[in-house]
Amino acid sequence: MYHERFPGLRRRGFLAATGAASLGALALTGCGDSGTEDSDTKSDGTPKRGGRLRAAFAGGGASETLDPHLANLFADAARAKALFDKLADYGADLSAKPRLAEKWEANKALDRWRVTLRKATFHDGKPVTAKDVLYSYRRIADPEQMFRAKASLDPIDLDASRATGDRTIEFALKRPTAEFPNILAAFGAYIVPSGAQDFDKKPIGSGPFRFVSFAPGRSAVFRRYDDYWEGAPHLDELEFVVANEESARVNALLGGQVEYAHELNPTTARAHEGKGQIEIVRLQGSAMQGFCMKTDRAPFDDERVREAFFLIADRQELVDGALSGAGVIGNDLFGKGYEYYASTLPQREQDLDKARALLKQAGAEKLKVTLDTSAVAAGFTEAASIFRDQAKKAGVTIDVKTGSKDSYWADILDNGTLCCYRSGAMPIEAHISQRLLTDSTTNATKWRHKDFDALYQQAQSTRDKTERAAVYERMQRRLHTEGGFLIWGFADWILGTARKVKGVATKAPANTLDWARFDKVWLA
């Protein structure tokens, strides 16, 4: 077996949807097609049917499960995507695209949504029905369980929601929610058959592959599902193998033991790119990189100090040094390239003279501050050192404090004043609702403003998409001026494949619809 070539668990594959501990969860009223029109694949010729693709991921050890509602790591998410479907999923711009849901329509108040299911079947031949959807969502929302999508489903009143036909559901919401399709696309919100509980013996989903075998922490084998609603996969079989060290994944790829290696570092990519032995795929816009300033305590409760820190950052130097150039610079806003991103705001540049003047105005000329970091994510310790040196030029002394990898995300949520931060792809609306509202559970910048909360509610109550976009732009302008996130870059997500692997999407941030889309891949 291939899995015996790989060393045991050392480093977890990063939380799939996030950078911080428990960050889970767009379309207009009504929607259309189901496709992947905003994903690009290289021009790879005519797809060829057959063969087994072996994909290496960092895994979760002997406690791994195929329960899709417990998916946490990238390996879990990729396996879940192969076996199961969601009602919607995120396109490359993080807008919701229909999947098992054929369409969705809202009432005038945006607090009731009617969802129509497409004709799809589970692997046992039974149709996917409204009953299965309500069972799945109620299972996720069980207060006794800690399923990942629970917080994302919170706006739905599941007691008041009901099936109105075999393939129609009326969802009652607790409040107006213009971005309701984001909930359908939420990380981990997979649809399972009504009554399903044990997923590790013989899981039954409606995804493109059906179950063959599973050895937790080692291997999972799936086979093509010929009756998949979107068309049968090109591959005969798909095997996930666990290789926790990046070097093990690369060596397995180079040695021909696997054809796909997830999560490579920039140094590896540079060493092999264009050399002909393997293909390197860079998925841009996958991971936000930044520093988090606590806006409720000194010195960052003074917006002049926050602006000074925005102006201290040399973003290109941070991208080059901390990400080895594998990324693009940020502009202190989340979601570059995503739907609703305020791309018209001018790019902020380093201005040390203005930074020093602002610090002087704030009475913080000889400012000393502690920057919390950890080796919990690639580039964190490097970014901290680079920013410390940049701040010195503005007269600011930064003491870099390296914390535990195991408790870092919990530690920095409420403690300290300045920390390294990152996040995976999610809609801008989800970033705002989870991190920037007064009652957000992962509000690491302690940004609490009732008028800002009111703007979010206004956006959620606005039916017209153009008008809604204008509200989101107002919110982003304010964050750009005085927010607590110093977002200096967006890292590429890097994959490696054998040269014979074709059909891999090149515009698919990690955790979007076309990431790890093995039903669209073939072996030439």
Beta strands, then each sheet from edge to edge (+ up, - down):
strand 1: 52-57
strand 2: 85-86
strand 3: 88-90
strand 4: 96-98
strand 5: 101-106
strand 6: 112-117
strand 7: 156-165
strand 8: 168-173
strand 9: 190-191
strand 10: 209-215
strand 11: 219-224
strand 12: 237-242
strand 13: 260-261
strand 14: 278-293
strand 15: 327-329
strand 16: 368-373
strand 17: 397-402
strand 18: 418-424
strand 19: 485-498
strand 20: 501-502
strand 21: 522-523
sheet 1: 10+ 11- 12+ 1+ 13+ 19- 14+ 18- 16- 17-
sheet 2: 10+ 11- 12+ 1+ 13+ 19- 15+
sheet 3: 2+ 9-
sheet 4: 3+ 4-
sheet 5: 5+ 6- 8+ 7-
sheet 6: 20+ 21-
end
